[in-house]
Amino acid sequence: MSADLNAEKSAPTVFIVDDDAPLRAALASLLGSCGFQAVACASGAEFLASALPDGPCCLLLDVRLQGASGLDFQAELGRRRIDLPIVFMTGHGDIPMTVRAMKAGAVDFLAKPFREQDLLDAVATALARDGERRASARAADELAARYAGLTPREREIMGLAASGLMNKQIAGQVGTSEITVKIHRANAMRKMQAKTFADLVRMAEALGLDVAQARPGSYTRV
């Protein structure tokens, strides 16, 4: 590796996987001069042995590697559920290869030799995409944690309310008073940090609650 992942944790990390040692060194030098953490790997196996940082990162990947191709390695990352934006590099690219890479989620496909600015622009786009993914994942985790903090009855009331039922209707379905429903609904909104009822409905949808079929004692996740 060309950098210590424990250093400058705030700096975005760019992994370089290319079996061309001089090119790896040149790319690592360029990226380091621009403030990135550069981690150079000679193979996909070396990359897989590396620890991913807890921060935005992306992968510069050569299409033609010794052994499995870069496209095959992209598929392997998908199977391992390693969600990392990829910028492909190749000196032998063709249209079918480019289409396959982009359909599989690649951010860009750079033909060697490429301009430094084109590479930096592609890296910036990839890092921005990873930053957005991480922010979305954090928000989803926080939402799930708040939902886990609800009581079973509050979850039930939340699902029924989000499905469009009025408090009186919910009370009839769950066999309690309307005032009790109001209390549980208010508690659910407070714990979920929903400022409005519309917020609560959006949260229910984001959680994957089957609000259209919510029933007493049943709040199915899809």
N, C-alpha and C positions, 0 to 999 in steps of 0.2 A: 504494500500500500504506500501511497505517497503522502498520506496525512493521518494525523491522530484524530479519531473521531471525538475524543474527549476534549480536544482543544477547540476554542472558539465555537461553542455549541450554538451560538446564535447565527453563525454563518451557514447559508444554505449549502447542502452537500451535492456534488455532482460526481457520480460514479462513471468511470471510463472503462469499458470492456473492449479491448482491442489487442490482438496478438502481435501488433507492430510496436515494439518497445520504443523506438524513437518518436513515433507519433504519440504514444501514451505520454511520454515525458513532455513533449511540446504542448499537448493539450492541458496537462496538469499545470504546467508553468503559466500558460495563458489564463486559465481559470483562476489560479491562485493570485495572479496579478490583479484580477478583477474582484477579489474579495470572497471568492468561493472556496469551500473546502473541497479539494480534489482527491478522490480515492481511485487510484489506477489499478486495474486488474487485468491480468493476461488472459483470463478465461472466465467462462460462466461459472465454473466450479469455484474459482477464487472469489468471485462476487458472492456466491451463495454462502461462503464461509465467513463473509463479512457481516458485522452487526449494522443494521440499519439505524440511522440516527433518529432521535425524537425531534424531528423538525423537517422542514421542506427539503426534498431531495429529488433527483431525477437521474436517468441513466443515459449515457452516450454509448451506443452499442453498434459495433461493426457488424455488417451483414455477413461477411465471410470470416468465420472463425475456424480454427482447427477443431475437427470433430463436428459437433452439431453446429448448424448455421445460426446466425443471429435471430432469424425468424423462428427457428425451432426453439431457441432459448426464450424468445418472447412467449411462445406457447407454454413452455415449461413454467415460466413465472405465473402465467394465468392459472395453471393447474395447482400451483402452490399458493395461490391467492395472495401473491405479492403484488400489490397495486402500486406501481411505480411508473410515472410518465417516461416514455422512451423516445429519444431522438436517435434515429438510425443514421449511420454513416456507411457509405459504400463507394467503391471505385468501379463497380460493375452493376449498377442498378438498372432495372428495366421497369416498364410500366406494370406488368403483372405483380412483380415483387413489391413495388410501391403500393399498389392497391391492396395487396394482402396485408402489408404492415399497417396501413392506415385503417383498414377495416377492423384490425385487431386492437386499435386504440393508440397507435403511435402518434406522437405530437408532430413530428416532422421527419423528412427523409432527405438527408444532405448528400449530394454527390461530390466525391473527392475529385480534385482539390476544391475546397469551399473557402469562402472569405471568412475571416475571423468574425466580422460583424454578423454574418448570417448565422454562424454557430452560436454566438452570444445571444442573438435574438431568439433562436430556437430554445436555448437553455432557459432564458427568462420566461418564455411562454410555458415551458414544462414546469418550472418551479412555481409559477403562479397557479397553474392547474393543480399541482400537488398541495399548495397552500389552501386552495378552496376546498379540496377533498378533505383535508385534515380538519378544517373549520367545520365542515358539514358533519363529519364523523363525531367531533366533540359535542356539537349541538345535539345530535341524535342520542349520544350517550347520556348527556345531561337530562334530556327529556325522558328517557327511559328510567333514569334514576329517580326523577320526581314522580313518575307514574308508579314505580315500585313502592314509593312511600305512602301511597293511598291505601286505605282500608279496602277490603273486598266490597263492601257496600258502596263506598265512594267510587270505586271503579265501575260498579254496576250502574250507579246513577249517572256517572259521566258518559258511559256508552249510550244509555237510553236518552239522555238529554241531547247528546250530539246527534242522535238519530232523528231528532226533530220532535220528540214527545214533549208535551207540556208537563209541568210539575204535577198537576192533578191526574193526568194520564199515568205518569210514572208511579204515583202513589197507589193507584188502583192496581197496577201490574205487580208491584213488589209487596203490596199488602201492608202499607204503612200510611202515616198521615202526610198531608201535603206540607205541613211545616217541617216535618222530619226530612222530607225530600229537599226542601229549600236549604236546610242546614247542611246536609251531605253535599249538595251541589255547590254551596258556597265554600265548604271546606276543600272540595276538589279543585275549584278555581284558585283558591289561595295557595294550596300546595303545589299546583301545576304552574303557578305564577302567570296565570292567564288574566290579562287586564280586562278583556271583554269576552262575552260568550263566543263570539266569532273566533277568538284566539283559541278557546277550548276545543271548538270543532276542528280547527286546523291541526291542533295537537293530536286529537284522536285519529285524524286521517294520517298524520305523520307516523304515529305509533302502529299503524296498520290495524286499528280496531275495526271490526266488522260492524260499524254503527248501524248499517241498514237492517241488520238482523239481530240487534241487541235484544236479549231476553232476560228476565229476572234470573240472577244467579249464573248468567252465562255472558262472558265478554270475550269472544273468540278473536284471536290474533291470526292474521293472514300473512 
